Amino acid sequence: MIQISKVRLAVFALVFALCFAVIGAGTVLAAQNHMVNARNYLNSALSELQAAESNKGGHRNNAINYVKEALDQVNLGIQYANGQ
């Protein structure tokens, strides 16, 4: 008879649960692929705007605010589509 320790069994169960959670999360994100991509691009744009010099006649600050608002809207859209 094969003898499996409780520790090995617990580790196996934990790995299985983590894999199942990742696959489940991937399924939800797959349905929102374009929205998630848009959020990533907006976060990148925000980082670039924040790194830019500030002497742009107020346009840099306006762009930062618009990108933050766009991020809020994208997040709300993702939440809505996921039924939250």
For each residue, the residues with C-beta under 8 A, 3 or more apart:
1:
2:
3:
4: 8 9
5: 8 9
6: 9 10
7: 10 11
8: 4 5 11 12
9: 4 5 6 12 13
10: 6 7 13 14
11: 7 8 14 15
12: 8 9 15 16
13: 9 10 16 17
14: 10 11 17 18
15: 11 12 18 19
16: 12 13 19 20
17: 13 14 20 21
18: 14 15 21 22
19: 15 16 22 23
20: 16 17 23 24
21: 17 18 24 25
22: 18 19 25 26
23: 19 20 26 27
24: 20 21 27 28
25: 21 22 28 29
26: 22 23 29 30
27: 23 24 30 31
28: 24 25 31 32 82
29: 25 26 32 33 36
30: 26 27 33
31: 27 28 81
32: 28 29 35 36 78 81 82
33: 29 30 36 37
34: 37 38
35: 32 38 39 74 77 78 81
36: 29 32 33 39 40 78
37: 33 34 40 41
38: 34 35 41 42 74
39: 35 36 42 43 71 74 75 78
40: 36 37 43 44
41: 37 38 44 45
42: 38 39 45 46 67 70 71 74
43: 39 40 46 47 71
44: 40 41 47 48
45: 41 42 48 49 67
46: 42 43 49 50 64 67 68 71
47: 43 44 50 51
48: 44 45 51 52
49: 45 46 52 60 63 64 67
50: 46 47 64
51: 47 48
52: 48 49 56 60
53: 56 60
54: 60 61
55:
56: 52 53 59 60 61
57:
58: 61 62
59: 56 62 63
60: 49 52 53 54 56 63 64
61: 54 56 58 64 65
62: 58 59 65 66
63: 49 59 60 66 67
64: 46 49 50 60 61 67 68
65: 61 62 68 69
66: 62 63 69 70
67: 42 45 46 49 63 64 70 71
68: 46 64 65 71 72
69: 65 66 72 73
70: 42 66 67 73 74
71: 39 42 43 46 67 68 74 75
72: 68 69 75 76
73: 69 70 76 77
74: 35 38 39 42 70 71 77 78
75: 39 71 72 78 79
76: 72 73 79 80
77: 35 73 74 80 81
78: 32 35 36 39 74 75 81 82
79: 75 76 82 84
80: 76 77 83 84
81: 31 32 35 77 78
82: 28 32 78 79
83: 80
84: 79 80
